[in-house]
């Protein structure tokens, strides 16, 4: 009986080692490779790719000129949400609202056109 008990414990040890190895392999396969952190230029490039609308680029450019690095955490969050699949595109009015809700004041040039009797009158900066 003792010989059988020794054989059983060896077999159990082998099974446990095999299962542990399988678990370690599965865990290693499921780990995502370490991503290098994005540079500010990468973040801006990704956000630009999401932008839609006529004035979106103007809003982003003006906000970057005014706030620079203090705007980057918000833009990084937008990129994170894009990577998670929450944001696929960002319209100009949405970007403006996000920035103003976060406390960034973005002055935009106002342009009005009035057409009367075939003549165009411009009001505001062009």
DSSP file (Angstrom, degrees, kcal/mol; ACC not computed):
  #  RESIDUE AA STRUCTURE BP1 BP2  ACC     N-H-->O    O-->H-N    N-H-->O    O-->H-N    TCO  KAPPA ALPHA  PHI   PSI    X-CA   Y-CA   Z-CA
    1    1 A X     >        0   0    0      0, 0.0     4,-2.3     0, 0.0     5,-0.2   0.000 360.0 360.0 360.0 -37.6    0.0    0.0    0.0
    2    2 A X  H  >  +     0   0    0      1,-0.2     4,-2.3     2,-0.2     5,-0.2   0.891 360.0  52.4 -60.7 -38.3    2.8    2.4    0.8
    3    3 A X  H  > S+     0   0    0      1,-0.2     4,-1.9     2,-0.2    -1,-0.2   0.884 109.6  49.4 -64.5 -37.8    4.2    2.1   -2.7
    4    4 A X  H  > S+     0   0    0      2,-0.2     4,-2.2     1,-0.2    -1,-0.2   0.879 109.5  51.8 -69.0 -37.1    0.8    3.0   -4.1
    5    5 A X  H  X S+     0   0    0     -4,-2.3     4,-2.2     2,-0.2    -2,-0.2   0.899 110.0  49.0 -66.6 -40.0    0.5    6.0   -1.8
    6    6 A X  H  X S+     0   0    0     -4,-2.3     4,-1.9     1,-0.2    -1,-0.2   0.887 111.0  50.2 -65.0 -39.0    3.9    7.3   -2.9
    7    7 A X  H  X S+     0   0    0     -4,-1.9     4,-2.1    -5,-0.2    -2,-0.2   0.893 109.7  51.2 -64.8 -39.9    2.9    6.8   -6.5
    8    8 A X  H  X S+     0   0    0     -4,-2.2     4,-2.6     2,-0.2    -2,-0.2   0.902 109.5  49.1 -65.6 -42.2   -0.4    8.7   -5.9
    9    9 A X  H  X S+     0   0    0     -4,-2.2     4,-2.5     2,-0.2    -1,-0.2   0.877 111.1  50.2 -68.4 -34.8    1.4   11.7   -4.3
   10   10 A X  H  X S+     0   0    0     -4,-1.9     4,-2.2     2,-0.2    -1,-0.2   0.905 112.1  48.0 -64.8 -40.8    3.9   11.9   -7.2
   11   11 A X  H  X S+     0   0    0     -4,-2.1     4,-2.4     2,-0.2    -2,-0.2   0.902 111.8  49.2 -66.8 -41.0    1.0   11.8   -9.7
   12   12 A X  H  X S+     0   0    0     -4,-2.6     4,-2.8     2,-0.2    -2,-0.2   0.918 110.5  50.7 -64.4 -43.5   -0.8   14.5   -7.7
   13   13 A X  H  X S+     0   0    0     -4,-2.5     4,-2.6     1,-0.2    -2,-0.2   0.908 110.5  49.9 -59.6 -41.9    2.3   16.7   -7.6
   14   14 A X  H  X S+     0   0    0     -4,-2.2     4,-2.4     2,-0.2    -2,-0.2   0.919 111.6  47.8 -63.1 -43.9    2.7   16.2  -11.4
   15   15 A X  H  X S+     0   0    0     -4,-2.4     4,-2.7     2,-0.2    -2,-0.2   0.916 112.1  49.5 -63.8 -43.5   -0.9   17.2  -12.0
   16   16 A X  H  X S+     0   0    0     -4,-2.8     4,-2.5     1,-0.2    -2,-0.2   0.921 112.2  47.8 -62.8 -44.1   -0.6   20.3   -9.8
   17   17 A X  H  X S+     0   0    0     -4,-2.6     4,-2.3     2,-0.2    -1,-0.2   0.899 112.1  50.2 -62.8 -40.3    2.6   21.4  -11.5
   18   18 A X  H  X S+     0   0    0     -4,-2.4     4,-2.4     2,-0.2    -2,-0.2   0.924 112.1  46.7 -64.4 -44.9    0.9   20.9  -14.9
   19   19 A X  H  X S+     0   0    0     -4,-2.7     4,-2.5     2,-0.2    -2,-0.2   0.897 111.7  51.3 -64.0 -40.8   -2.1   22.9  -13.9
   20   20 A X  H  X S+     0   0    0     -4,-2.5     4,-2.3     2,-0.2    -1,-0.2   0.901 110.6  48.9 -63.2 -40.8    0.0   25.7  -12.5
   21   21 A X  H  X S+     0   0    0     -4,-2.3     4,-2.3     2,-0.2    -2,-0.2   0.914 110.9  49.8 -65.1 -43.0    2.0   25.8  -15.7
   22   22 A X  H  X S+     0   0    0     -4,-2.4     4,-2.5     1,-0.2    -2,-0.2   0.907 111.7  48.9 -61.6 -41.7   -1.2   26.0  -17.8
   23   23 A X  H  X S+     0   0    0     -4,-2.5     4,-2.6     1,-0.2    -2,-0.2   0.903 110.5  50.4 -65.2 -41.2   -2.5   28.8  -15.6
   24   24 A X  H  X S+     0   0    0     -4,-2.3     4,-2.3     2,-0.2    -1,-0.2   0.893 111.4  48.7 -64.3 -39.1    0.8   30.7  -15.9
   25   25 A X  H  X S+     0   0    0     -4,-2.3     4,-2.3     2,-0.2    -2,-0.2   0.932 112.4  48.0 -66.1 -45.4    0.7   30.4  -19.7
   26   26 A X  H  X S+     0   0    0     -4,-2.5     4,-2.0     1,-0.2    -2,-0.2   0.906 112.7  48.9 -61.2 -41.6   -2.9   31.5  -19.9
   27   27 A X  H  X S+     0   0    0     -4,-2.6     4,-1.2     1,-0.2    -1,-0.2   0.903 111.4  48.9 -65.9 -40.8   -2.2   34.5  -17.6
   28   28 A X  H  < S+     0   0    0     -4,-2.3    -1,-0.2     1,-0.2    -2,-0.2   0.870 112.1  49.1 -66.7 -36.2    0.9   35.5  -19.7
   29   29 A X  H  < S+     0   0    0     -4,-2.3    -1,-0.2     1,-0.2    -2,-0.2   0.842 109.5  51.9 -71.2 -33.4   -1.1   35.2  -22.9
   30   30 A X  H  < S+     0   0    0     -4,-2.0    -1,-0.2    -5,-0.2    -2,-0.2   0.711  87.1  99.5 -79.8 -19.1   -4.0   37.3  -21.5
   31   31 A X  S  < S-     0   0    0     -4,-1.2     2,-0.3    -5,-0.1     3,-0.0  -0.461  75.0-128.3 -68.1 136.1   -1.7   40.2  -20.4
   32   32 A X        -     0   0    0     -2,-0.2     3,-0.1     1,-0.1    -1,-0.1  -0.605  31.4-101.2 -80.2 144.8   -1.7   43.1  -22.8
   33   33 A X        -     0   0    0     -2,-0.3     2,-0.2     1,-0.1    -1,-0.1  -0.382  48.2 -92.4 -64.1 145.5    1.8   44.2  -23.8
   34   34 A X        -     0   0    0      1,-0.1     2,-0.4    -3,-0.0    -1,-0.1  -0.404  42.0-144.2 -61.4 123.2    2.9   47.3  -22.0
   35   35 A X        -     0   0    0     -2,-0.2     2,-0.2    -3,-0.1    -1,-0.1  -0.739  14.1-122.2 -91.1 137.7    1.9   50.3  -24.0
   36   36 A X        -     0   0    0     -2,-0.4    -1,-0.0     1,-0.1     2,-0.0  -0.533  39.2 -97.0 -74.5 145.9    4.3   53.2  -24.0
   37   37 A X        -     0   0    0     -2,-0.2     2,-0.2     1,-0.1    -1,-0.1  -0.320  42.2-108.8 -64.5 144.8    2.7   56.4  -22.8
   38   38 A X        -     0   0    0      1,-0.1     2,-0.1    -3,-0.1    -1,-0.1  -0.473  27.0-129.2 -74.9 141.6    1.5   58.8  -25.5
   39   39 A X     >  -     0   0    0     -2,-0.2     4,-2.2     1,-0.1     5,-0.2  -0.409  28.7-105.3 -80.0 166.5    3.3   62.0  -26.1
   40   40 A X  H  > S+     0   0    0      1,-0.2     4,-2.4     2,-0.2     5,-0.2   0.880 123.2  54.0 -60.8 -37.7    1.4   65.3  -26.3
   41   41 A X  H  > S+     0   0    0      2,-0.2     4,-2.3     1,-0.2    -1,-0.2   0.893 107.5  50.3 -63.7 -39.9    1.8   65.3  -30.1
   42   42 A X  H  > S+     0   0    0      2,-0.2     4,-2.4     1,-0.2    -2,-0.2   0.921 110.4  50.0 -62.7 -43.9    0.3   61.8  -30.3
   43   43 A X  H  X S+     0   0    0     -4,-2.2     4,-2.5     1,-0.2    -2,-0.2   0.931 112.2  46.8 -61.5 -46.4   -2.7   62.9  -28.2
   44   44 A X  H  X S+     0   0    0     -4,-2.4     4,-2.6     1,-0.2    -1,-0.2   0.895 111.4  51.8 -64.0 -40.1   -3.3   66.0  -30.3
   45   45 A X  H  X S+     0   0    0     -4,-2.3     4,-1.6     2,-0.2    -1,-0.2   0.907 111.2  47.1 -63.0 -41.9   -3.0   63.9  -33.5
   46   46 A X  H  X S+     0   0    0     -4,-2.4     4,-0.9     2,-0.2    -2,-0.2   0.916 112.4  49.1 -66.6 -43.0   -5.6   61.4  -32.2
   47   47 A X  H >X S+     0   0    0     -4,-2.5     4,-1.0     1,-0.2     3,-0.9   0.914 108.2  54.2 -63.6 -41.3   -8.0   64.1  -31.1
   48   48 A X  H 3< S+     0   0    0     -4,-2.6     3,-0.5     1,-0.3    -1,-0.2   0.868 104.3  56.1 -59.8 -35.4   -7.7   65.8  -34.5
   49   49 A X  H 3< S+     0   0    0     -4,-1.6    -1,-0.3     1,-0.2    -2,-0.2   0.753 107.0  49.8 -67.6 -23.6   -8.6   62.5  -36.2
   50   50 A X  H << S+     0   0    0     -4,-0.9    40,-3.1    -3,-0.9    -1,-0.2   0.683  87.9 110.4 -85.4 -19.3  -11.8   62.4  -34.1
   51   51 A X  E  <  +a   90   0A   0     -4,-1.0     2,-0.3    -3,-0.5    40,-0.2  -0.278  39.7 175.5 -70.3 140.7  -12.9   66.0  -35.0
   52   52 A X  E     +a   91   0A   0     38,-2.2    40,-1.3    -2,-0.0     3,-0.1  -0.962  35.5  56.0-135.8 152.9  -15.9   66.7  -37.2
   53   53 A X  S    S-     0   0    0     -2,-0.3     3,-0.5    38,-0.2     4,-0.4  -0.157  84.9 -81.9 106.9 159.7  -17.5   70.0  -38.2
   54   54 A X  S    S+     0   0    0      1,-0.2     4,-0.2     2,-0.1     3,-0.2   0.848 123.4  32.7 -66.0 -37.3  -16.5   73.3  -39.8
   55   55 A X  S  > S+     0   0    0      1,-0.2     4,-2.5     2,-0.1    -1,-0.2   0.345  86.5 100.4-107.2   6.9  -15.0   74.9  -36.7
   56   56 A X  H  > S+     0   0    0     -3,-0.5     4,-2.4     1,-0.2     5,-0.2   0.914  85.6  47.3 -60.8 -44.9  -13.6   72.0  -34.7
   57   57 A X  H  > S+     0   0    0     -4,-0.4     4,-2.8     1,-0.2    -1,-0.2   0.894 111.8  51.3 -64.8 -39.4  -10.1   72.6  -35.9
   58   58 A X  H  > S+     0   0    0     -4,-0.2     4,-2.6     2,-0.2     5,-0.2   0.904 110.2  49.4 -63.2 -41.7  -10.3   76.3  -35.0
   59   59 A X  H  X S+     0   0    0     -4,-2.5     4,-2.3     2,-0.2    -2,-0.2   0.934 114.1  44.9 -63.6 -46.3  -11.7   75.4  -31.5
   60   60 A X  H  X S+     0   0    0     -4,-2.4     4,-2.4     2,-0.2    -2,-0.2   0.927 114.3  48.7 -64.2 -45.4   -8.8   73.0  -30.9
   61   61 A X  H  X S+     0   0    0     -4,-2.8     4,-2.2     1,-0.2    -2,-0.2   0.928 113.4  46.5 -61.5 -46.5   -6.1   75.3  -32.3
   62   62 A X  H  X S+     0   0    0     -4,-2.6     4,-2.2     1,-0.2    -1,-0.2   0.911 112.8  49.5 -63.6 -42.8   -7.4   78.3  -30.2
   63   63 A X  H  X>S+     0   0    0     -4,-2.3     4,-2.8    -5,-0.2     5,-0.6   0.888 111.3  49.2 -65.8 -37.8   -7.7   76.2  -27.0
   64   64 A X  H  X5S+     0   0    0     -4,-2.4     4,-1.4     3,-0.2    -1,-0.2   0.886 110.9  50.6 -67.6 -38.0   -4.1   74.8  -27.5
   65   65 A X  H  <5S+     0   0    0     -4,-2.2    -2,-0.2    -5,-0.2    -1,-0.2   0.899 118.6  38.1 -64.6 -39.6   -2.7   78.3  -28.1
   66   66 A X  H  <5S+     0   0    0     -4,-2.2    -2,-0.2    -5,-0.2    -1,-0.2   0.898 133.8  17.7 -79.2 -41.6   -4.4   79.7  -24.9
   67   67 A X  H ><5S+     0   0    0     -4,-2.8     3,-1.9    -5,-0.2     4,-0.3   0.666  76.6 169.1-113.2 -20.6   -4.0   76.8  -22.5
   68   68 A X  G ><<S+     0   0    0     -4,-1.4     3,-1.4    -5,-0.6     4,-0.5  -0.147  72.7  11.0  50.6-120.0   -1.3   74.5  -23.9
   69   69 A X  G >  S+     0   0    0      1,-0.3     3,-0.8     2,-0.2     4,-0.5   0.748 121.3  65.4 -67.3 -25.7   -0.2   71.9  -21.4
   70   70 A X  G <  S+     0   0    0     -3,-1.9     4,-0.3     1,-0.2    -1,-0.3   0.696 100.5  53.7 -71.2 -15.2   -3.0   72.5  -18.9
   71   71 A X  G X> S+     0   0    0     -3,-1.4     4,-1.8    -4,-0.3     3,-0.5   0.662  87.4  84.4 -86.2 -19.0   -5.4   71.3  -21.6
   72   72 A X  H <> S+     0   0    0     -3,-0.8     4,-2.8    -4,-0.5     5,-0.2   0.838  81.4  56.6 -61.0 -40.0   -3.6   68.0  -22.1
   73   73 A X  H 3> S+     0   0    0     -4,-0.5     4,-1.8     1,-0.2    -1,-0.2   0.904 109.8  47.4 -59.4 -37.6   -5.2   66.0  -19.2
   74   74 A X  H <> S+     0   0    0     -3,-0.5     4,-1.8    -4,-0.3    -1,-0.2   0.913 112.9  47.9 -67.5 -42.4   -8.6   66.6  -20.7
   75   75 A X  H  X S+     0   0    0     -4,-1.8     4,-2.1     1,-0.2    -2,-0.2   0.875 109.2  54.1 -66.2 -36.7   -7.4   65.7  -24.2
   76   76 A X  H  X S+     0   0    0     -4,-2.8     4,-2.6     1,-0.2    -1,-0.2   0.886 106.7  52.0 -62.9 -38.2   -5.8   62.5  -22.8
   77   77 A X  H  X S+     0   0    0     -4,-1.8     4,-2.5     2,-0.2    -2,-0.2   0.892 107.7  51.8 -65.3 -39.3   -9.2   61.6  -21.2
   78   78 A X  H  X S+     0   0    0     -4,-1.8     4,-1.9     2,-0.2    -2,-0.2   0.913 110.5  48.5 -61.8 -42.3  -10.9   62.0  -24.6
   79   79 A X  H  X S+     0   0    0     -4,-2.1     4,-2.5     2,-0.2    -2,-0.2   0.907 110.1  51.8 -64.6 -41.9   -8.3   59.7  -26.2
   80   80 A X  H  X S+     0   0    0     -4,-2.6     4,-1.7     1,-0.2    -2,-0.2   0.923 110.0  48.7 -59.6 -44.2   -8.8   57.2  -23.4
   81   81 A X  H  <>S+     0   0    0     -4,-2.5     5,-2.4     1,-0.2     6,-1.0   0.858 110.3  52.1 -65.0 -34.5  -12.6   57.2  -24.0
   82   82 A X  H ><5S+     0   0    0     -4,-1.9     3,-1.1     4,-0.2    -2,-0.2   0.918 108.5  50.0 -65.3 -43.4  -11.9   56.8  -27.8
   83   83 A X  H 3<5S+     0   0    0     -4,-2.5    -2,-0.2     1,-0.3    -1,-0.2   0.810 108.6  53.1 -65.7 -29.5   -9.7   53.8  -27.1
   84   84 A X  T 3<5S-     0   0    0     -4,-1.7    -1,-0.3    -5,-0.2    -2,-0.2   0.552 119.0-112.8 -81.5  -7.4  -12.4   52.3  -24.9
   85   85 A X  T < 5S+     0   0    0     -3,-1.1    -3,-0.2    -4,-0.4    -2,-0.1   0.561  87.9 114.0  89.5   8.6  -14.9   52.7  -27.8
   86   86 A X  S   <S+     0   0    0     -5,-2.4     2,-0.5     1,-0.2    -4,-0.2   0.886  77.1  39.5 -78.7 -40.2  -17.0   55.4  -26.0
   87   87 A X        +     0   0    0     -6,-1.0    -2,-0.3    -9,-0.2    -1,-0.2  -0.950  53.8 163.1-115.5 122.5  -16.1   58.2  -28.4
   88   88 A X  S    S+     0   0    0     -2,-0.5     2,-0.3     1,-0.4    -1,-0.1   0.718  74.3   4.9-104.5 -31.5  -15.9   57.6  -32.2
   89   89 A X        -     0   0    0    -37,-0.0     2,-0.4     2,-0.0    -1,-0.4  -0.977  61.4-145.7-149.2 159.4  -16.1   61.2  -33.4
   90   90 A X  E     -a   51   0A   0    -40,-3.1   -38,-2.2    -2,-0.3     2,-0.1  -0.945  15.6-148.9-134.5 109.8  -16.2   64.6  -31.8
   91   91 A X  E  >  -a   52   0A   0     -2,-0.4     4,-2.5   -40,-0.2     3,-0.3  -0.373  28.2-109.8 -77.4 158.0  -18.3   67.4  -33.4
   92   92 A X  H  > S+     0   0    0    -40,-1.3     4,-2.4     1,-0.2     5,-0.2   0.880 118.3  48.6 -56.8 -43.7  -17.2   71.0  -33.1
   93   93 A X  H  > S+     0   0    0      2,-0.2     4,-2.0     1,-0.2    -1,-0.2   0.835 111.1  51.6 -68.3 -30.8  -20.1   71.9  -30.8
   94   94 A X  H  > S+     0   0    0     -3,-0.3     4,-2.6     2,-0.2    -2,-0.2   0.924 110.5  47.7 -69.5 -44.3  -19.4   68.9  -28.5
   95   95 A X  H  X S+     0   0    0     -4,-2.5     4,-2.5     1,-0.2    -2,-0.2   0.926 112.3  49.9 -60.6 -45.2  -15.7   69.8  -28.2
   96   96 A X  H  X S+     0   0    0     -4,-2.4     4,-2.5    -5,-0.2    -1,-0.2   0.908 112.1  47.6 -61.2 -42.1  -16.6   73.4  -27.4
   97   97 A X  H  X S+     0   0    0     -4,-2.0     4,-2.6     2,-0.2    -1,-0.2   0.902 110.6  51.0 -67.5 -41.1  -19.1   72.3  -24.8
   98   98 A X  H  X S+     0   0    0     -4,-2.6     4,-1.5     2,-0.2    -2,-0.2   0.937 112.9  46.5 -60.2 -46.2  -16.6   69.9  -23.2
   99   99 A X  H  <>S+     0   0    0     -4,-2.5     5,-2.6     1,-0.2     4,-0.3   0.916 114.3  45.8 -64.7 -44.2  -14.0   72.6  -23.0
  100  100 A X  H ><5S+     0   0    0     -4,-2.5     3,-1.1     1,-0.2    -1,-0.2   0.876 110.9  52.9 -69.5 -35.7  -16.4   75.3  -21.6
  101  101 A X  H 3<5S+     0   0    0     -4,-2.6    -1,-0.2     1,-0.2    -2,-0.2   0.809 106.7  54.2 -66.6 -28.0  -17.8   72.8  -19.0
  102  102 A X  T 3<5S-     0   0    0     -4,-1.5    -1,-0.2    -5,-0.2    -2,-0.2   0.498 127.1-101.8 -83.2  -3.7  -14.2   72.1  -17.9
  103  103 A X  T < 5S+     0   0    0     -3,-1.1     2,-0.6     1,-0.3    -3,-0.2   0.519  77.9 135.0  99.4   5.7  -13.7   75.8  -17.3
  104  104 A X      < -     0   0    0     -5,-2.6     2,-0.6    -6,-0.2    -1,-0.3  -0.796  44.8-148.6 -90.8 122.7  -11.7   76.7  -20.5
  105  105 A X        -     0   0    0     -2,-0.6     2,-0.6    -3,-0.1    -5,-0.0  -0.819  13.9-170.5 -93.0 119.6  -13.0   79.9  -22.1
  106  106 A X        -     0   0    0     -2,-0.6     2,-0.4   -10,-0.1   -43,-0.1  -0.905   9.1-153.3-115.4 104.3  -12.5   79.7  -25.8
  107  107 A X        -     0   0    0     -2,-0.6     2,-0.4   -45,-0.1    -2,-0.0  -0.629  15.0-166.3 -77.6 129.6  -13.1   83.0  -27.7
  108  108 A X        -     0   0    0     -2,-0.4     2,-0.3   -46,-0.0   -49,-0.0  -0.894  26.0-108.2-115.5 146.5  -14.2   82.4  -31.3
  109  109 A X        -     0   0    0     -2,-0.4     2,-0.5    15,-0.1    15,-0.0  -0.554  33.6-140.0 -71.9 130.8  -14.4   84.9  -34.0
  110  110 A X        -     0   0    0     -2,-0.3    15,-0.6     2,-0.0     2,-0.5  -0.803  19.4-172.9 -96.7 131.9  -18.0   85.7  -34.9
  111  111 A X  E     -B  124   0B   0     -2,-0.5     2,-0.4    13,-0.2    13,-0.2  -0.987   4.3-178.2-127.8 127.0  -18.9   86.2  -38.5
  112  112 A X  E     -B  123   0B   0     11,-2.4    11,-2.7    -2,-0.5     2,-0.4  -0.971   6.2-165.3-122.5 140.0  -22.2   87.3  -39.8
  113  113 A X  E     -B  122   0B   0     -2,-0.4     2,-0.5     9,-0.2     9,-0.2  -0.990   1.7-170.0-123.8 131.0  -23.2   87.7  -43.4
  114  114 A X  E     -B  121   0B   0      7,-2.9     7,-3.3    -2,-0.4     2,-0.6  -0.982   4.4-163.1-120.2 126.3  -26.2   89.6  -44.5
  115  115 A X  E     +B  120   0B   0     -2,-0.5     2,-0.4     5,-0.2     5,-0.2  -0.940  15.5 169.1-112.5 118.0  -27.4   89.4  -48.1
  116  116 A X  E >   -B  119   0B   0      3,-2.4     3,-2.2    -2,-0.6    -2,-0.1  -0.993  68.7 -14.7-131.0 126.7  -29.8   92.1  -49.3
  117  117 A X  T 3  S-     0   0    0     -2,-0.4    -1,-0.1     1,-0.3     3,-0.1   0.864 128.6 -51.8  52.5  41.4  -30.7   92.6  -52.9
  118  118 A X  T 3  S+     0   0    0      1,-0.2     2,-0.4    -3,-0.0    -1,-0.3   0.445 115.0 112.4  80.2  -0.5  -27.9   90.5  -54.1
  119  119 A X  E <   -B  116   0B   0     -3,-2.2    -3,-2.4     2,-0.0     2,-0.5  -0.855  58.5-140.6-107.0 142.8  -25.2   92.3  -52.1
  120  120 A X  E     -B  115   0B   0     -2,-0.4     2,-0.5    -5,-0.2    -5,-0.2  -0.878  13.3-167.9-105.3 129.0  -23.3   90.7  -49.3
  121  121 A X  E     -B  114   0B   0     -7,-3.3    -7,-2.9    -2,-0.5     2,-0.4  -0.963   9.5-151.8-115.3 130.2  -22.5   92.7  -46.1
  122  122 A X  E     -B  113   0B   0     -2,-0.5     2,-0.4    -9,-0.2    -9,-0.2  -0.855   9.2-170.4-105.6 136.2  -20.1   91.2  -43.6
  123  123 A X  E     +B  112   0B   0    -11,-2.7   -11,-2.4    -2,-0.4     2,-0.1  -0.988  54.2  15.2-123.1 133.6  -20.2   92.0  -39.9
  124  124 A X  E    S-B  111   0B   0     -2,-0.4   -13,-0.2   -13,-0.2     2,-0.1  -0.398 103.1 -34.0  99.0-179.1  -17.4   90.9  -37.6
  125  125 A X              0   0    0    -15,-0.6    -2,-0.1    -2,-0.1   -13,-0.1  -0.425 360.0 360.0 -77.5 152.0  -13.9   89.8  -38.2
  126  126 A X              0   0    0     -2,-0.1    -1,-0.1   -15,-0.1   -15,-0.1   0.384 360.0 360.0-118.7 360.0  -13.1   87.7  -41.3
